[in-house]
Amino acid sequence: MQLRKGLAELFYRIYRRLNPDDIATAKSMTMAAREKEIKAAAAANQTKSEFLANVSHEIRTPINAILGMTQLTLKTNLDEQQRSYLKSIESSSRILLGIVNDMLDFAKIEAGKLSIEAIPFDLEEVLANLADMFAYRAYDKNLEFIINLPTNIPTRLIGDPLRLNQVLVNLVSNAIKFTEDGEIVVSVTLLDVDDADVFLRLSVTDTGIGMDEAQRARLFDAFTQADTSTTRKFGGTGLGLAISQRIVKIMNKHGLGVTSSVGQGSTFFLELRLPIQQNQDLSNRDALIKRLQNKRVLAIEDNLTTREMLTELLRSYNVDIQTCRTAEEGLKQLDQQPFDAAIVDWQLPGISGLEFCQEVLSKQDTASPKLILATNYHAKDMIEQAQSIGVADYIVKPYTSSALVRVLCSALSISTNRQAMPSNNRLKEICSAPVLLVEDNDINQIIAREMLQHAGMQVDVARNGEEALAMVLAKHYALVLMDIQMPVMDGLTAAEKIRGHYSYQQLPIIAMTANSSSDDIERSHSAGMQDHISKPIDEQVLIQALEKWCVRGDYQREQTSAVSVHNKPAVARNYPNHSDIDFDNALDRLGHNVALYQSLIERLYSDYHHAPQQIVEFLSKGQHDQAKRFFHSLKGAAANLGLLKLSNIAAQLEKSMASGAVDEVADHITRLDPMLEQARQAVADLVLWQQRQHTTGKQ
């Protein structure tokens, strides 16, 4: 913990270093000399900012490599001790990466380079992402995590969701860190609203250790926590709140506020005035809410704050809601009056939520309510058990209004046949949804299309941003997957133009690119994209993105059937080991189709074995961007095919081309052809190996 704080302070000292003698010398300077010194100091500050940014970037590169290789190693056969060691490496790497990112943000703020975007976003999505990020950490400490967003607050606003999320992430992370038991509440309060703007207070309240007046006074100083004892016990650099304070001051001029007392917890809050998105289409949401009017719902929840939030939320939808604290009280309520649905927390004093559901369903009463089990993100076994006994649906805590509406409408439309087990595969909700894949590389097209079709999507392909723009104007899509570096029109420009026609809710856009630095992700968000998927494509990550972002609708489900990655039958694969090629993950992306894999390797060879001649032609015409894109495309395609070393070489060449180091390009480009030949030979050996396996009956 002290090492983390010391590392951050070392960076800061390098950045802020000044000669103490400068102060005394400055007193005797003439005006001209002082102006000259001021200019020199400004130049020095700029140099220091650039130095810190470069150092941070250079440190992030090996850290990302450590993280990536650790995650790959964790997928291999390991004993428990090895797995424990690697988990520690992964955790420590993420902490170090967070410190470096904090330092880079701090440098940007100090240099006045941090800007606040004004783009359309949905506040409810920001809070839902917060729930996804922290639900397990709160559960792990046995804390109740609550998000309270009243329904009278407009959520489709104009602002900077990335920076707002950064501030809220820091506040919630601190709240969980300094709270041992009780609850964490993220609340949004409406202060004022008119046709154009909304004035909101966003607060994060905990029941943790709290602070006294002296601690609050220095809370927002860099490298400072409440006191040295909390630094020792809880760790951290003390930069998070300093960065958050400065970000909020850019947004609202007066920054974060805090109320706290020792032993009574703390509340951090920020107040923002944000423009409301105009011409919003709320017809789908209103139609769903109309279906819930006058429905009778019982909520069984032992946390008082959560009960009050559920009551306020559902009453705003004209739902007749009754609440109680225990399952025993819930059973009495059911005996006294009928309910259409019951939301049951899985952790209750006395009888558990699952036991309550079993008792209600065992009565075989046709008038019993549709049961919805409220659980946490990682209770998969309990969810499966609940569905096997006939529980209608489940909802993951913390509750959000959209999730409540969705699950209640879903449960109330389920057949009365309680023995039919409803599927927990959310892909079925978007089966046959039309998806636009924007990708200029043929190999990446085939791999991504294969994975999307396997998930049940209907896939159209555009080769550049200009084609994509024309296609989204001609056809309604549920999702766009957008490459960034493309000819004619790049992905960032295309996303910005699409946002001129469609809101975030009407057409989600996800970046899918080989560039995955924080700056790349920030540029994607700024251009109007909601998410970012890195190449090589991880099928699990792709599936999660489809489930999260794809617009629901009445698609022609009979044409295809979604197959979830979670439900794939486990098939033992034991491909030959190769030091430079990851056969396992590459073939998993292609459904273990070795023949297709071989054809893609041959296509890669055909497209790139003439790399030196192609680059010479680009450079002779002054087409440096095309040369950079050539290497970028090779990097992504090679990564998707599991050609690890080839992808790394292409990444080096792309970086050299971007920095104008043509001599480095000349030195390393000759390494491509041998690697391509190696890939062809390796896949030929793989085909022979597969034939022998079939002959001997081993696979």
JOVENQUI-V72180 format. One record per backbone hydrogen bond with DSSP energy under -1.0 kcal/mol. NH is the residue of the N-H (numbers start at 1). CO is the residue of the C=O. E is the energy in kcal/mol with one decimal. If there is no record, write none. Layout:
# JOVENQUI-V72180
nh:NH co:CO e:E
nh:NH co:CO e:E
This chain:
# JOVENQUI-V72180
nh:5 co:1 e:-1.9
nh:6 co:2 e:-2.9
nh:7 co:3 e:-2.5
nh:8 co:4 e:-2.0
nh:9 co:5 e:-2.2
nh:10 co:6 e:-2.3
nh:11 co:7 e:-2.1
nh:12 co:8 e:-2.2
nh:13 co:9 e:-2.6
nh:14 co:10 e:-2.2
nh:15 co:11 e:-2.3
nh:16 co:12 e:-2.7
nh:17 co:13 e:-1.2
nh:22 co:19 e:-1.8
nh:23 co:20 e:-1.3
nh:25 co:21 e:-2.4
nh:26 co:22 e:-1.9
nh:28 co:25 e:-1.2
nh:29 co:26 e:-1.1
nh:34 co:30 e:-2.6
nh:35 co:31 e:-2.4
nh:36 co:32 e:-2.3
nh:37 co:33 e:-2.4
nh:38 co:34 e:-2.8
nh:39 co:35 e:-2.2
nh:40 co:36 e:-2.2
nh:41 co:37 e:-2.9
nh:42 co:38 e:-2.5
nh:43 co:39 e:-2.5
nh:44 co:40 e:-2.6
nh:45 co:41 e:-2.8
nh:46 co:42 e:-2.3
nh:47 co:43 e:-2.5
nh:48 co:44 e:-2.8
nh:49 co:45 e:-2.6
nh:50 co:46 e:-2.5
nh:51 co:47 e:-2.7
nh:52 co:48 e:-2.8
nh:53 co:49 e:-2.4
nh:54 co:50 e:-2.6
nh:55 co:51 e:-3.1
nh:56 co:52 e:-2.8
nh:57 co:53 e:-2.3
nh:58 co:54 e:-2.8
nh:59 co:55 e:-2.3
nh:60 co:56 e:-2.3
nh:61 co:57 e:-1.6
nh:62 co:58 e:-1.0
nh:63 co:59 e:-1.8
nh:64 co:60 e:-2.9
nh:65 co:61 e:-1.7
nh:66 co:62 e:-2.6
nh:67 co:63 e:-2.8
nh:68 co:64 e:-2.8
nh:69 co:65 e:-2.7
nh:70 co:66 e:-2.3
nh:71 co:67 e:-2.5
nh:72 co:68 e:-2.1
nh:73 co:69 e:-2.5
nh:74 co:70 e:-2.2
nh:75 co:72 e:-1.1
nh:76 co:73 e:-1.7
nh:83 co:79 e:-2.4
nh:84 co:80 e:-2.2
nh:85 co:81 e:-2.1
nh:86 co:82 e:-2.4
nh:87 co:83 e:-2.3
nh:88 co:84 e:-1.8
nh:89 co:85 e:-2.0
nh:90 co:86 e:-2.7
nh:91 co:87 e:-2.6
nh:92 co:88 e:-2.6
nh:93 co:89 e:-2.3
nh:94 co:90 e:-2.0
nh:95 co:91 e:-1.9
nh:96 co:92 e:-2.5
nh:97 co:93 e:-2.5
nh:98 co:94 e:-2.1
nh:99 co:95 e:-1.9
nh:100 co:96 e:-2.2
nh:101 co:97 e:-2.4
nh:102 co:98 e:-2.3
nh:103 co:99 e:-2.4
nh:104 co:100 e:-2.1
nh:105 co:101 e:-2.3
nh:106 co:102 e:-2.7
nh:107 co:103 e:-2.4
nh:108 co:104 e:-2.2
nh:109 co:105 e:-2.4
nh:110 co:106 e:-2.6
nh:111 co:107 e:-2.2
nh:112 co:109 e:-1.4
nh:113 co:108 e:-3.0
nh:119 co:159 e:-3.1
nh:121 co:157 e:-2.4
nh:123 co:155 e:-3.3
nh:126 co:122 e:-1.7
nh:127 co:123 e:-2.2
nh:128 co:124 e:-2.3
nh:129 co:125 e:-2.5
nh:130 co:126 e:-1.7
nh:131 co:127 e:-2.1
nh:132 co:128 e:-2.4
nh:133 co:129 e:-2.0
nh:134 co:130 e:-2.0
nh:135 co:131 e:-2.0
nh:138 co:134 e:-2.4
nh:139 co:135 e:-2.3
nh:140 co:136 e:-2.9
nh:142 co:139 e:-1.7
nh:143 co:138 e:-2.9
nh:144 co:182 e:-2.2
nh:146 co:184 e:-3.0
nh:148 co:186 e:-3.3
nh:153 co:150 e:-1.3
nh:157 co:121 e:-2.3
nh:157 co:155 e:-1.1
nh:158 co:275 e:-2.1
nh:159 co:119 e:-2.7
nh:164 co:160 e:-2.3
nh:165 co:161 e:-2.6
nh:166 co:162 e:-2.0
nh:167 co:163 e:-2.2
nh:168 co:164 e:-2.5
nh:169 co:165 e:-2.9
nh:170 co:166 e:-1.8
nh:171 co:167 e:-2.2
nh:172 co:168 e:-2.9
nh:173 co:169 e:-2.5
nh:174 co:170 e:-2.3
nh:175 co:171 e:-2.2
nh:176 co:172 e:-2.6
nh:177 co:173 e:-2.3
nh:178 co:174 e:-2.5
nh:179 co:176 e:-1.0
nh:184 co:144 e:-3.0
nh:185 co:205 e:-2.8
nh:186 co:146 e:-3.1
nh:187 co:203 e:-2.3
nh:188 co:148 e:-2.1
nh:189 co:201 e:-2.8
nh:191 co:199 e:-2.8
nh:192 co:199 e:-1.6
nh:194 co:197 e:-2.5
nh:198 co:274 e:-2.4
nh:199 co:192 e:-3.5
nh:200 co:272 e:-2.9
nh:201 co:189 e:-2.3
nh:202 co:270 e:-2.7
nh:203 co:187 e:-2.6
nh:204 co:268 e:-2.7
nh:205 co:185 e:-2.7
nh:206 co:266 e:-2.6
nh:209 co:178 e:-1.7
nh:216 co:212 e:-2.1
nh:217 co:213 e:-1.7
nh:219 co:216 e:-1.0
nh:221 co:218 e:-1.3
nh:224 co:221 e:-1.3
nh:224 co:238 e:-1.1
nh:231 co:227 e:-1.6
nh:232 co:228 e:-2.1
nh:233 co:229 e:-2.4
nh:234 co:230 e:-3.3
nh:235 co:231 e:-1.7
nh:243 co:239 e:-2.6
nh:244 co:240 e:-2.6
nh:245 co:241 e:-2.8
nh:246 co:242 e:-1.7
nh:247 co:243 e:-2.5
nh:248 co:244 e:-2.6
nh:249 co:245 e:-2.0
nh:250 co:246 e:-1.6
nh:251 co:247 e:-1.4
nh:252 co:248 e:-3.2
nh:253 co:249 e:-2.2
nh:257 co:269 e:-3.0
nh:259 co:267 e:-2.2
nh:261 co:265 e:-1.4
nh:263 co:209 e:-3.5
nh:264 co:261 e:-2.2
nh:267 co:259 e:-2.6
nh:268 co:204 e:-2.2
nh:269 co:257 e:-2.5
nh:270 co:202 e:-2.2
nh:272 co:200 e:-2.3
nh:274 co:198 e:-2.7
nh:276 co:196 e:-3.0
nh:277 co:156 e:-2.5
nh:286 co:282 e:-2.7
nh:287 co:283 e:-2.1
nh:288 co:284 e:-1.9
nh:289 co:285 e:-2.4
nh:290 co:286 e:-2.2
nh:291 co:287 e:-1.2
nh:292 co:289 e:-1.1
nh:294 co:318 e:-3.1
nh:295 co:292 e:-2.0
nh:297 co:320 e:-2.5
nh:298 co:341 e:-2.3
nh:299 co:322 e:-2.7
nh:300 co:343 e:-3.1
nh:301 co:324 e:-2.3
nh:307 co:303 e:-2.3
nh:308 co:304 e:-2.5
nh:309 co:305 e:-2.2
nh:310 co:306 e:-2.7
nh:311 co:307 e:-2.5
nh:312 co:308 e:-2.5
nh:313 co:309 e:-2.5
nh:314 co:310 e:-2.6
nh:315 co:311 e:-2.1
nh:316 co:312 e:-1.4
nh:318 co:315 e:-1.9
nh:319 co:314 e:-2.2
nh:320 co:295 e:-2.3
nh:321 co:319 e:-1.2
nh:322 co:297 e:-2.4
nh:324 co:299 e:-1.9
nh:330 co:326 e:-1.7
nh:331 co:327 e:-2.4
nh:332 co:328 e:-1.5
nh:333 co:329 e:-2.2
nh:334 co:330 e:-2.2
nh:335 co:331 e:-1.6
nh:336 co:332 e:-1.4
nh:337 co:333 e:-1.9
nh:340 co:296 e:-2.2
nh:341 co:296 e:-1.7
nh:342 co:370 e:-2.4
nh:343 co:298 e:-2.8
nh:344 co:372 e:-3.1
nh:345 co:300 e:-2.3
nh:346 co:374 e:-2.2
nh:353 co:346 e:-1.3
nh:356 co:352 e:-2.2
nh:357 co:353 e:-2.1
nh:358 co:354 e:-2.3
nh:359 co:355 e:-2.2
nh:360 co:356 e:-2.4
nh:361 co:357 e:-2.6
nh:362 co:358 e:-1.7
nh:364 co:361 e:-1.2
nh:368 co:365 e:-1.7
nh:370 co:340 e:-2.4
nh:372 co:342 e:-2.8
nh:373 co:393 e:-1.9
nh:374 co:344 e:-3.3
nh:375 co:395 e:-2.3
nh:379 co:376 e:-1.2
nh:383 co:379 e:-2.3
nh:384 co:380 e:-2.6
nh:385 co:381 e:-2.3
nh:386 co:382 e:-2.9
nh:387 co:383 e:-2.4
nh:388 co:384 e:-1.9
nh:389 co:385 e:-1.1
nh:391 co:386 e:-2.4
nh:393 co:371 e:-1.6
nh:395 co:373 e:-2.3
nh:397 co:375 e:-2.8
nh:404 co:400 e:-2.4
nh:405 co:401 e:-2.5
nh:406 co:402 e:-2.5
nh:407 co:403 e:-2.6
nh:408 co:404 e:-2.4
nh:409 co:405 e:-2.4
nh:410 co:406 e:-2.3
nh:411 co:407 e:-2.7
nh:412 co:408 e:-2.5
nh:414 co:411 e:-1.1
nh:418 co:416 e:-1.1
nh:428 co:425 e:-1.8
nh:429 co:426 e:-1.2
nh:430 co:427 e:-1.3
nh:432 co:456 e:-2.9
nh:433 co:430 e:-2.3
nh:435 co:458 e:-3.4
nh:436 co:479 e:-2.4
nh:437 co:460 e:-3.2
nh:438 co:481 e:-3.1
nh:439 co:462 e:-2.4
nh:445 co:441 e:-2.3
nh:446 co:442 e:-2.3
nh:447 co:443 e:-2.3
nh:448 co:444 e:-2.6
nh:449 co:445 e:-2.9
nh:450 co:446 e:-2.4
nh:451 co:447 e:-2.0
nh:452 co:448 e:-2.5
nh:453 co:449 e:-2.8
nh:454 co:450 e:-2.0
nh:455 co:451 e:-1.3
nh:456 co:453 e:-1.5
nh:457 co:452 e:-2.4
nh:458 co:433 e:-2.2
nh:460 co:435 e:-2.5
nh:462 co:437 e:-2.7
nh:465 co:489 e:-2.4
nh:468 co:464 e:-2.2
nh:469 co:465 e:-2.5
nh:470 co:466 e:-1.9
nh:471 co:467 e:-2.3
nh:472 co:468 e:-2.5
nh:473 co:469 e:-1.3
nh:475 co:471 e:-1.7
nh:478 co:434 e:-3.1
nh:480 co:508 e:-1.9
nh:481 co:436 e:-2.9
nh:482 co:510 e:-3.2
nh:483 co:438 e:-2.1
nh:489 co:487 e:-2.8
nh:491 co:484 e:-3.1
nh:494 co:490 e:-2.2
nh:495 co:491 e:-2.5
nh:496 co:492 e:-2.1
nh:497 co:493 e:-2.2
nh:498 co:494 e:-2.6
nh:499 co:495 e:-2.3
nh:501 co:498 e:-2.1
nh:502 co:498 e:-2.4
nh:507 co:503 e:-2.1
nh:510 co:480 e:-3.0
nh:511 co:531 e:-2.4
nh:512 co:482 e:-2.9
nh:513 co:533 e:-1.7
nh:521 co:517 e:-2.4
nh:522 co:518 e:-2.5
nh:523 co:519 e:-2.4
nh:524 co:520 e:-2.1
nh:525 co:521 e:-2.4
nh:526 co:522 e:-2.4
nh:527 co:523 e:-1.6
nh:528 co:525 e:-1.4
nh:529 co:524 e:-2.0
nh:530 co:509 e:-2.6
nh:533 co:511 e:-3.5
nh:535 co:513 e:-1.6
nh:542 co:538 e:-2.5
nh:543 co:539 e:-2.6
nh:544 co:540 e:-2.3
nh:545 co:541 e:-2.1
nh:546 co:542 e:-2.3
nh:547 co:543 e:-2.7
nh:548 co:544 e:-2.1
nh:549 co:545 e:-2.8
nh:550 co:546 e:-1.8
nh:551 co:478 e:-1.8
nh:555 co:553 e:-1.4
nh:557 co:555 e:-1.8
nh:559 co:556 e:-1.4
nh:568 co:565 e:-1.1
nh:582 co:642 e:-2.9
nh:583 co:581 e:-1.1
nh:586 co:582 e:-1.7
nh:587 co:583 e:-2.8
nh:588 co:584 e:-1.7
nh:589 co:585 e:-1.6
nh:591 co:588 e:-1.3
nh:592 co:587 e:-3.9
nh:594 co:592 e:-1.1
nh:597 co:593 e:-2.1
nh:598 co:594 e:-2.6
nh:599 co:595 e:-1.9
nh:600 co:596 e:-2.1
nh:601 co:597 e:-2.0
nh:602 co:598 e:-2.2
nh:603 co:599 e:-1.9
nh:604 co:600 e:-2.4
nh:605 co:601 e:-2.4
nh:606 co:602 e:-2.4
nh:607 co:603 e:-2.3
nh:608 co:604 e:-1.8
nh:609 co:605 e:-2.1
nh:611 co:608 e:-1.4
nh:614 co:610 e:-2.2
nh:615 co:611 e:-2.7
nh:616 co:612 e:-2.4
nh:617 co:613 e:-2.0
nh:618 co:614 e:-2.2
nh:619 co:615 e:-2.9
nh:620 co:616 e:-2.3
nh:621 co:617 e:-1.1
nh:622 co:619 e:-1.3
nh:623 co:618 e:-3.0
nh:624 co:622 e:-1.4
nh:627 co:623 e:-1.7
nh:628 co:624 e:-2.5
nh:629 co:625 e:-2.5
nh:630 co:626 e:-2.0
nh:631 co:627 e:-1.7
nh:632 co:628 e:-2.3
nh:633 co:629 e:-2.7
nh:634 co:630 e:-1.9
nh:635 co:631 e:-2.7
nh:636 co:632 e:-2.1
nh:637 co:633 e:-2.4
nh:638 co:634 e:-2.8
nh:639 co:635 e:-2.0
nh:640 co:636 e:-2.3
nh:641 co:637 e:-1.5
nh:642 co:639 e:-1.6
nh:643 co:638 e:-2.7
nh:644 co:580 e:-1.0
nh:644 co:642 e:-1.7
nh:645 co:580 e:-1.1
nh:647 co:643 e:-2.4
nh:648 co:644 e:-2.1
nh:649 co:645 e:-2.3
nh:650 co:646 e:-2.4
nh:651 co:647 e:-2.1
nh:652 co:648 e:-2.1
nh:653 co:649 e:-2.3
nh:654 co:650 e:-2.5
nh:655 co:651 e:-2.2
nh:656 co:652 e:-2.5
nh:657 co:653 e:-2.5
nh:658 co:654 e:-2.3
nh:659 co:655 e:-1.7
nh:661 co:656 e:-2.4
nh:662 co:660 e:-1.8
nh:665 co:661 e:-1.6
nh:666 co:662 e:-2.4
nh:667 co:663 e:-1.7
nh:668 co:664 e:-1.9
nh:669 co:665 e:-2.2
nh:671 co:668 e:-1.8
nh:672 co:669 e:-1.5
nh:675 co:671 e:-1.3
nh:676 co:672 e:-2.5
nh:677 co:673 e:-2.5
nh:678 co:674 e:-2.4
nh:679 co:675 e:-2.0
nh:680 co:676 e:-2.1
nh:681 co:677 e:-2.3
nh:682 co:678 e:-2.7
nh:683 co:679 e:-2.3
nh:684 co:680 e:-1.8
nh:685 co:681 e:-2.4
nh:686 co:682 e:-2.0
nh:687 co:683 e:-2.1
nh:688 co:684 e:-1.9
nh:689 co:685 e:-2.5
nh:690 co:686 e:-2.5
nh:691 co:687 e:-2.2
nh:692 co:688 e:-2.3
nh:693 co:689 e:-2.3
nh:694 co:690 e:-2.5
nh:695 co:691 e:-2.2
nh:696 co:692 e:-2.4
nh:698 co:693 e:-2.1
